[in-house]
Amino acid sequence: MNAIPNQHTAERLFSGPIGEEYEKLKLICPAAADMSRRVGEYLADWLQGRAAPETVLELGCGTGVTTAALLAAIGRASLTSVDSEPTMLAQARANLAAWIDAGQLRVVENDALSFLRAQPAGSADAIASAFTLHNFMDGYRIEVLGEIFRVLKPGGLFVNGDRYGLDDTLEHTRLIQEEVKQYFKTFRELNQLDLLEHWIVHLFSDESPDRVMRLAPALERMAAAGFRPATVHYRHEVNALVTGIKP
Ligand SMILES: C[S@@+](CC[C@H](N)C(=O)[O-])C[C@H]1O[C@@H](n2cnc3c(N)ncnc32)[C@H](O)[C@@H]1O
């Protein structure tokens, strides 16, 4: 069960049953796989007409759903994906073994902030992520954004498909209530009330004031980090596809 965090280091939100049975996410959040596809497609479109990228990084690869979309986007270039959770990484390594064996994908166990701090300034063409930054505590997320900006080359792309809370808090609460109903429906049918409990607790931490990533403040934070522009390309319920360019 998730402990209440008290520090700005990586937490282990995916270490237990949620991580072990992460494939159940597609039942409670069918929009997640669609967002992974959109992140990959956005990167592919952005790369059109540019020189092949030398360095593409992914933060929070999980079991590799978005990683696969990124690999499709970058053609023969290589990708380095980081995640802090061994339970998730073991699945990513199994799901993406062909790319790892071919030397096209490097999977690193580390937390996003420590990983970024170890990268040279101005070294990455693009940094991608999906459904990872919303898990961060606010202070940690601000530090990560600053590091993403530092590590990108001038002209580099940050693309993030994630939970971005609605600035209309009443509508946001209504959508979260619908989500909770979907969790109950799914896990009742599967007779997995243990997993239901874990996902509800997880949702509470996503929604906590120290963590919830609302869209307007998130864009302001990106602008404060230096991104010009920070743009929303797609919005569906509590999810959004957001990009930032380092000038
Ligand atoms: C909701 S999953 C999303 C996985 C994947 N991006 C996808 O689209 O399916 C979030 C992932 O972020 C990882 N994560 C959470 N906090 C992290 C941190 N501080 N550093 C690195 N990875 C982190 C978790 O271990 C988990 O695998």
The ligand as an SDF file (V2000), in Angstrom:
LIG
                    3D

 27 29  0  0  0  0  0  0  0  0999 V2000
    1.4200    5.0580  -14.9100 C   0  0  0  0  0  0  0  0  0  0  0  0
    2.9710    4.3260  -15.2710 S   0  0  0  0  0  0  0  0  0  0  0  0
    3.1230    4.7580  -17.0150 C   0  0  0  0  0  0  0  0  0  0  0  0
    4.0500    3.8540  -17.7360 C   0  0  0  0  0  0  0  0  0  0  0  0
    4.2760    4.1450  -19.2160 C   0  0  0  0  0  0  0  0  0  0  0  0
    4.8240    5.4480  -19.4730 N   0  0  0  0  0  0  0  0  0  0  0  0
    3.0280    3.9600  -20.0500 C   0  0  0  0  0  0  0  0  0  0  0  0
    2.6810    4.8660  -20.7940 O   0  0  0  0  0  0  0  0  0  0  0  0
    2.3890    2.9100  -19.9500 O   0  0  0  0  0  0  0  0  0  0  0  0
    4.1200    5.4460  -14.4780 C   0  0  0  0  0  0  0  0  0  0  0  0
    5.5380    4.9010  -14.4510 C   0  0  0  0  0  0  0  0  0  0  0  0
    6.3850    5.9300  -13.9450 O   0  0  0  0  0  0  0  0  0  0  0  0
    7.3290    5.3390  -13.0900 C   0  0  0  0  0  0  0  0  0  0  0  0
    7.7950    6.3620  -12.1410 N   0  0  0  0  0  0  0  0  0  0  0  0
    7.0910    6.9600  -11.1630 C   0  0  0  0  0  0  0  0  0  0  0  0
    7.8650    7.8420  -10.5090 N   0  0  0  0  0  0  0  0  0  0  0  0
    9.0820    7.8050  -11.1200 C   0  0  0  0  0  0  0  0  0  0  0  0
   10.2960    8.5060  -10.9150 C   0  0  0  0  0  0  0  0  0  0  0  0
   10.4210    9.4230   -9.9560 N   0  0  0  0  0  0  0  0  0  0  0  0
   11.3410    8.2140  -11.7250 N   0  0  0  0  0  0  0  0  0  0  0  0
   11.2340    7.2890  -12.7040 C   0  0  0  0  0  0  0  0  0  0  0  0
   10.1040    6.6020  -12.9410 N   0  0  0  0  0  0  0  0  0  0  0  0
    9.0400    6.8590  -12.1570 C   0  0  0  0  0  0  0  0  0  0  0  0
    6.5790    4.2210  -12.4040 C   0  0  0  0  0  0  0  0  0  0  0  0
    7.4480    3.2430  -11.8720 O   0  0  0  0  0  0  0  0  0  0  0  0
    5.7250    3.6990  -13.5480 C   0  0  0  0  0  0  0  0  0  0  0  0
    6.3700    2.6620  -14.2280 O   0  0  0  0  0  0  0  0  0  0  0  0
  1  2  1  0
  2  3  1  0
  2 10  1  0
  3  4  1  0
  4  5  1  0
  5  6  1  0
  5  7  1  0
  7  8  2  0
  7  9  1  0
 10 11  1  0
 11 12  1  0
 11 26  1  0
 12 13  1  0
 13 14  1  0
 13 24  1  0
 14 15  1  0
 14 23  1  0
 15 16  2  0
 16 17  1  0
 17 18  1  0
 17 23  2  0
 18 19  1  0
 18 20  2  0
 20 21  1  0
 21 22  2  0
 22 23  1  0
 24 25  1  0
 24 26  1  0
 26 27  1  0
M  CHG  2   2   1   9  -1
M  END
$$$$
